[in-house]
Amino acid sequence: MVEALERISRAAYRTSCASVIFENPDVLICSPKSEVVAQELSIAQWGPQETAAGAVPHPQPHGDGAFWFVLQRRLRHKPPLFRLADGR
């Protein structure tokens, strides 16, 4: 999530940062403070369903591949970042 804030001091913005990623006199980029909320995801659909060896699945503009997912229900909390784990 990218957020542009106007009319807020650097010191006030910094209070919303968990950690600073990059900073110079003109720019402050940070990871936002957020609460970790575990939620069970039920996937209804995903793709691509098939691909060939050596092929890039669902090519993106930068050249990497990607997968898409449709959840069976909306999430209770919308985190700025997802970490998927398979339970192993």
N, C-alpha and C positions, 0 to 999 in steps of 0.2 A: 504494500500500500504506500503510495506516495502522497504526501500531504503538504500543501503550501499554506503557510501561515503569514498573515499580514498583521502589522501593528502589534507585534509582540516582541519583547526584548529577547536577546539571546539568552540571558540568564533565566528568564521565565520559560523559554522553550526547553532549555537544558533540564529543567526539573521533570519533564516528561520523558527523558532519555534513560534507558536502562544502561546503555553503554554508547560511547561515541565511536563511530566507524571512521569518520574523516572530519577534519576541521582545519580551516584556514581563516584568514580575516574576513572573507566574504561568505563562507559556506560552513554550515554545521549539519552533518548527516549522522543520525543516531538510530539505534534500535529502540523502539518504543517500550516503555514499561508495560507489561501485560501479565495477566494472571494465566497460569497454565490450567486449562480446563479439558479434562479427558472426556471424550464423547465417543460412543460407539457409532460407527458409520455402517449403513446398509446400502450397498451399491446395487442400483437397479439396472443400469446399463453401463457399458464401457467400450472403448474402442481405441485403436483398431482391433478387431477380433482376430485378424490374421496378418502375418507379414512374412516375407521371404528372408532367408539367410543373406546377410550383407545389405539388406534394404533398410532405409531409415523409415521407421513407422511415423506416419502423420508429420511430415517434414515442416519445420518452422522456418521463418525468414532468416534466422541466423545459422541455419544448417543442422541444428540438433533435431532429434525426434521428440514426440510428445504423446501422451495418452490423455483421453478425456473420460470423465466420470459423471454420471447422473445419480444423485442420491435418492433413496426412496422417500426420505422426509427431510425437511429443513433442519439445519442445526440450531440448537438452542442459543449458542453463542457463536458469533462470527469472528474467529481469531484472525489477526493479520497474517498469520503464517501457519501452514499445515505441516505436520510431521506424521507421515503414515508409517505404521508398524504392523507387521504381519503376525505378531504374537509369538514368534519363535524366540 
